[in-house]
């Protein structure tokens, strides 16, 4: 016979079995389930973000199931973000797994790197104007879940007058002389010179001390303390993209230029003896008879000059340098011409004055020599070779060519915005 007490015990046992089964079902969600707490960045990801969110805080919602991981950036507004911003993304309550920052239009991706502890990501470059950026970051939360967060912001739009582009001389891969300065020219004036100069570096092999010197708001030169050592490799890095240049103007486009220093060519012109001594790496190669500017009207300037450009043939018209009237000249096809000043002084072949070369100064300011000597000198010379002139009271004016070496090292350093 079935006992009531036995029936009661059976019901109790059945209830206990059902309760145990329910507990096991609720607790059996551990590491053996793929993606739960896994190191795989694609498993178990939750995308609870909005692509339109911006600002410095995460776009987490208030739902009770929201994972702990989130992000923050150093962007404080959604529009009009300064291009000088160096974007950073920080993980909150977790570690960054991946960070992708895409720019609109042709801008493309903004590159950067995550720190070793996964706490932050920092961009490797500043921002581009008039661009919408979308930040997409995956964060492994402290709770083990992987979440995807997005933010979007737009930079200020700049006119061309609010952007300054830099050009650099020498050219990439060029071999130049020991007196060649690094020349950076901006197309829009830079008034915050210190800000810009902080992002302009020159590295040399072998190492040699040097400094920048501003000639104006658009032109800045760099030279070493002494002439470059022959064989030096020079690397110029202008990390100026997005850098504030003052008055609401920003640098645009970085520049990297590497060039090499050739042999140490130094030419010494004595305008009293009418001779040029040509040396290379300290060795005298040739002494050339020359003629320079007739005094007092056309006196050639004394000082340290540098070859600026070369022409195998050039028309020389005195009107371009202000010489008119009975002293004017217009000579076509002047051979082997090398410029040493902005004001029109050249070294060139002067077959018409061979009789005076080595004896008298009869030119309008240029350094003339025979065609054969000019040919030889032209083909051994490069831009940046040094030509020193002595023998007259007239000196080269500041800015009249590459006159950097006429200034003491102390005065040259004083021309740096960071001195």
C-alpha positions in Angstrom: 0.0 0.0 0.0 1.2 3.5 -0.8 2.0 5.4 2.4 1.1 9.1 2.6 4.5 9.7 4.2 6.3 7.9 1.4 4.4 10.1 -1.1 5.5 13.2 0.8 9.1 12.1 0.8 9.0 11.5 -3.0 7.7 15.0 -3.7 10.4 16.5 -1.5 13.1 14.5 -3.4 11.6 15.5 -6.8 11.6 19.2 -5.8 15.2 19.0 -4.6 16.3 17.4 -7.9 14.5 20.1 -10.0 16.2 22.8 -7.8 19.6 21.3 -8.3 19.1 21.1 -12.1 18.1 24.7 -12.2 21.1 25.8 -10.2 23.5 23.9 -12.4 21.9 25.4 -15.5 22.4 28.9 -14.1 26.0 28.4 -13.0 27.3 26.5 -16.0 28.5 29.6 -18.0 32.3 29.5 -17.3 35.5 29.6 -19.4 34.6 26.5 -21.4 32.1 28.5 -23.4 33.8 30.1 -26.4 34.2 33.9 -26.2 33.3 34.3 -22.6 36.3 36.1 -21.0 38.4 34.9 -24.0 41.5 36.8 -25.2 40.1 36.7 -28.7 39.3 40.3 -29.6 36.4 39.3 -31.9 34.5 36.9 -29.6 31.9 38.0 -27.2 32.0 41.7 -28.5 29.2 44.0 -27.7 28.6 47.1 -29.9 26.5 49.4 -27.8 27.9 52.7 -29.2 26.5 55.4 -31.4 28.5 56.6 -34.4 27.3 60.1 -33.8 28.6 60.6 -30.3 31.4 63.1 -29.6 33.1 64.8 -26.7 35.5 63.6 -24.1 33.4 60.9 -22.5 32.3 57.5 -23.5 29.0 56.9 -25.3 27.8 54.2 -22.8 24.1 53.9 -22.2 22.5 53.6 -18.7 21.2 50.1 -19.3 21.8 47.6 -16.5 23.6 45.2 -18.8 26.1 47.8 -20.1 29.7 46.3 -19.9 32.2 48.1 -17.8 34.7 49.0 -20.6 34.5 52.5 -22.1 36.7 55.2 -23.8 37.4 58.9 -23.4 39.3 61.3 -25.8 40.9 64.6 -25.4 38.4 66.1 -27.9 36.1 68.4 -26.0 33.6 69.3 -28.7 32.0 67.7 -31.8 32.8 70.5 -34.4 35.5 73.1 -34.9 38.2 71.0 -33.3 41.6 72.7 -33.8 43.9 71.0 -36.2 46.8 71.3 -33.7 45.1 68.6 -31.6 47.2 65.5 -31.1 44.3 63.0 -30.6 44.5 60.6 -27.6 42.0 57.8 -26.7 41.9 56.5 -23.2 40.4 53.3 -21.9 38.1 53.5 -18.9 37.5 50.4 -16.7 39.5 48.2 -19.1 42.3 48.0 -21.8 42.3 49.1 -25.4 42.4 46.3 -27.8 42.3 48.1 -31.1 41.8 51.8 -32.1 40.9 52.9 -35.7 40.5 56.5 -36.6 39.2 57.2 -40.1 39.1 60.7 -41.8 36.5 61.7 -44.3 37.2 62.2 -48.0 40.8 61.6 -49.1 42.3 62.1 -45.7 42.3 58.4 -44.8 43.3 56.8 -41.6 45.0 58.6 -38.7 47.9 56.4 -37.5 48.9 56.0 -33.9 49.9 53.5 -31.2 48.5 51.9 -28.1 50.6 52.1 -25.0 52.1 49.0 -23.5 49.6 48.8 -20.7 46.6 49.3 -23.0 45.5 52.4 -21.2 45.9 55.0 -24.0 46.3 55.4 -27.8 48.1 58.5 -29.2 48.0 59.7 -32.8 51.3 60.0 -34.6 50.2 63.2 -36.4 47.9 66.1 -35.9 44.6 66.6 -37.6 43.6 67.8 -41.1 41.3 70.8 -41.6 37.7 70.4 -42.7 37.7 66.7 -41.9 35.2 64.5 -40.0 37.0 61.8 -38.0 35.4 58.6 -36.7 37.0 56.9 -33.7 36.3 53.2 -33.4 37.9 51.5 -30.4 37.5 48.0 -28.9 38.0 47.8 -25.1 38.4 44.7 -23.0 36.5 45.7 -19.9 37.4 44.8 -16.4 34.5 42.4 -16.4 36.1 40.5 -19.3 33.7 41.6 -22.0 35.0 43.2 -25.3 33.0 46.2 -26.3 33.2 48.5 -29.3 32.9 52.3 -28.8 32.6 55.0 -31.4 33.0 58.7 -31.4 32.8 61.3 -34.2 34.0 64.9 -34.5 34.9 67.4 -37.2 37.9 69.8 -37.4 37.8 73.5 -38.2 37.9 74.3 -41.9 40.8 76.5 -42.9 41.3 78.8 -45.9 44.6 78.8 -47.8 45.5 82.0 -46.1 45.2 80.2 -42.8 47.7 77.5 -43.9 51.4 77.8 -44.4 53.4 75.3 -46.5 57.1 74.9 -46.2 59.7 74.3 -49.0 63.2 73.1 -48.2 66.6 73.4 -49.8 68.8 71.5 -50.5 66.7 69.0 -52.5 66.4 65.4 -51.5 69.4 63.4 -52.4 71.4 66.5 -53.5 75.2 66.7 -52.8 76.1 70.2 -51.7 79.2 72.1 -50.5 80.3 72.6 -46.9 78.9 76.1 -46.8 75.3 75.3 -47.8 72.7 76.3 -45.2 69.4 74.5 -44.8 66.8 76.9 -46.1 63.1 76.7 -45.2 60.7 79.0 -46.9 57.0 79.4 -45.8 54.4 80.7 -48.2 52.4 82.4 -45.4 54.1 84.3 -42.6 54.9 82.5 -39.3 54.5 84.8 -36.3 54.8 82.1 -33.7 58.4 81.2 -34.6 59.1 79.3 -31.4 56.1 77.0 -31.9 57.2 76.2 -35.4 60.9 75.9 -34.6 60.1 73.3 -31.9 59.0 71.0 -34.6 61.9 71.5 -37.0 64.9 69.2 -36.4 68.2 68.6 -38.2 70.2 65.5 -37.6 73.7 65.0 -38.9 76.1 62.0 -39.2 78.6 62.6 -37.9 77.0 64.8 -35.2 77.8 68.6 -35.4 76.3 71.4 -33.4 74.0 73.8 -35.3 71.1 76.2 -35.0 68.2 77.8 -36.8 68.3 81.5 -37.6 65.2 83.4 -38.8 65.8 85.9 -41.6 62.1 86.9 -41.7 58.7 85.6 -40.9 58.8 83.5 -44.0 62.5 82.4 -44.3 64.6 80.5 -41.7 68.1 79.1 -42.2 70.1 76.4 -40.4 73.9 76.1 -40.3 76.4 74.2 -38.2 78.9 76.1 -35.9 81.7 75.5 -38.5 81.5 74.5 -42.1 79.9 71.1 -42.6 82.4 68.2 -42.4 83.0 66.7 -45.8 80.9 63.5 -46.3 78.3 64.4 -43.7 74.8 63.1 -44.1 72.1 65.6 -43.2 68.5 64.7 -42.3 65.9 67.5 -42.1 62.5 66.8 -40.5 59.8 69.4 -40.5 57.0 68.0 -38.3 54.9 71.1 -38.9 51.6 69.7 -40.1 48.9 71.2 -37.8 51.3 73.2 -35.7 50.1 76.6 -34.7 52.1 79.3 -36.6 50.4 82.3 -35.0 47.5 84.6 -36.0 45.2 81.6 -36.6 47.6 80.1 -39.2 48.7 76.5 -39.0 51.4 74.5 -40.7 50.4 72.1 -43.4 52.3 69.0 -44.7 55.4 67.7 -43.0 58.7 67.7 -44.9 61.5 65.2 -44.7 64.7 65.9 -46.7 68.0 64.1 -46.7 71.1 65.3 -48.5 74.9 64.9 -48.4 77.9 67.2 -48.0 80.5 66.7 -50.7 84.2 67.6 -50.7 85.3 70.8 -48.9 85.7 73.2 -51.8 86.9 76.6 -50.6 87.9 79.2 -53.2 89.9 82.3 -52.0 89.6 85.4 -54.1 92.2 88.2 -53.4 90.9 91.3 -55.3 94.2 93.1 -54.7 96.4 90.4 -56.3 93.7 89.4 -58.8 94.1 85.7 -58.1 91.7 82.9 -57.0 93.2 80.0 -55.0 91.1 76.8 -55.5 91.3 74.3 -52.6 89.6 71.0 -52.0 89.8 69.3 -48.6 92.6 71.6 -47.7 94.7 70.9 -50.8 95.6 73.7 -53.3 94.5 72.5 -56.8 95.0 75.6 -58.9 95.6 79.4 -58.8 93.5 81.2 -61.3 94.0 84.7 -62.7 90.8 86.7 -62.3 89.3 90.1 -62.6 86.7 91.6 -60.3 84.7 94.8 -60.1 86.2 98.0 -61.3 86.4 100.5 -58.4 84.8 102.7 -57.2 81.6 102.3 -59.2 81.4 98.5 -59.5 83.4 97.4 -56.5 83.0 93.7 -55.7 81.9 92.9 -52.2 84.3 91.4 -49.7 83.1 88.6 -47.4 82.2 84.9 -47.4 79.9 84.0 -50.2 78.4 80.6 -51.2 77.6 79.3 -54.7 73.8 79.6 -55.0 73.1 78.3 -58.5 74.8 77.3 -61.7 74.2 77.9 -65.4 76.2 76.5 -68.3 75.1 79.5 -70.3 73.3 82.6 -69.1 72.2 86.0 -70.6 73.5 88.8 -68.5 71.6 92.1 -68.7 72.7 94.9 -66.5 69.3 96.5 -66.3 68.2 93.6 -64.1 70.6 94.9 -61.4 69.9 98.6 -62.0 72.9 99.4 -64.3 71.7 101.6 -67.1 73.0 104.3 -69.4 76.5 104.3 -70.8 77.6 101.6 -68.4 74.8 99.2 -69.4 75.5 95.8 -71.0 73.5 92.9 -72.4 75.6 89.9 -73.1 74.0 86.6 -74.3 75.4 83.1 -73.7 77.9 83.9 -70.9 79.4 80.5 -70.2 80.0 78.6 -66.9 78.2 81.1 -64.7 77.8 80.5 -60.9 75.8 83.0 -58.8 77.2 84.1 -55.4 74.9 87.0 -54.5 71.3 88.0 -55.0 72.4 91.3 -56.4 74.0 89.8 -59.5 77.6 88.8 -58.7 78.6 85.7 -60.6 81.8 83.7 -61.3 81.9 83.1 -65.0 84.0 82.9 -68.2 85.0 86.3 -69.5 87.1 85.8 -72.7 86.8 89.6 -73.4 88.9 90.5 -70.4 91.6 87.9 -70.5 94.2 90.6 -71.0 93.3 92.2 -67.6 92.9 88.9 -65.6 95.6 88.6 -63.0 96.4 92.3 -63.4 93.4 94.7 -63.0 89.8 94.8 -61.9 87.7 95.8 -64.9 84.3 94.0 -64.5 80.9 95.3 -63.3 81.2 93.3 -60.1 81.5 89.7 -61.3 84.5 87.5 -61.1 85.8 86.8 -64.6 88.3 84.3 -65.8 89.4 82.5 -69.0 86.9 80.1 -70.6 89.1 77.1 -69.9 89.5 77.9 -66.2 85.8 78.7 -65.8 84.9 75.4 -67.5 87.2 73.5 -65.1 85.9 75.3 -62.0 82.3 75.0 -63.0 82.4 71.2 -63.4 84.1 70.6 -60.0 81.8 72.9 -58.1 78.4 72.3 -56.5 75.8 74.5 -54.9 77.1 75.4 -51.4 80.8 75.6 -52.2 82.4 78.5 -50.3 84.0 81.6 -52.0 85.8 84.0 -49.7 86.5 87.5 -51.1 89.1 89.9 -49.6 90.7 93.2 -50.7 87.9 95.8 -50.8 86.2 98.0 -48.2 82.7 97.1 -49.5 81.2 94.2 -47.6 78.4 91.9 -48.4 75.0 93.0 -47.1 72.9 90.8 -44.7 70.6 88.6 -46.8 72.4 89.2 -50.1 72.8 85.6 -50.9 73.7 82.8 -48.5 75.7 85.1 -46.3 75.3 83.0 -43.1 79.0 82.6 -42.5 79.6 86.4 -42.2 77.9 86.3 -38.8 79.6 85.2 -35.6 78.3 81.9 -34.0 77.0 83.9 -31.1 75.0 86.3 -33.3 73.8 83.5 -35.5 72.4 81.5 -32.5 70.6 84.7 -31.3 68.5 84.5 -34.4 66.8 81.3 -33.2 63.4 81.7 -31.7 64.4 79.2 -29.0 67.6 80.9 -28.0 
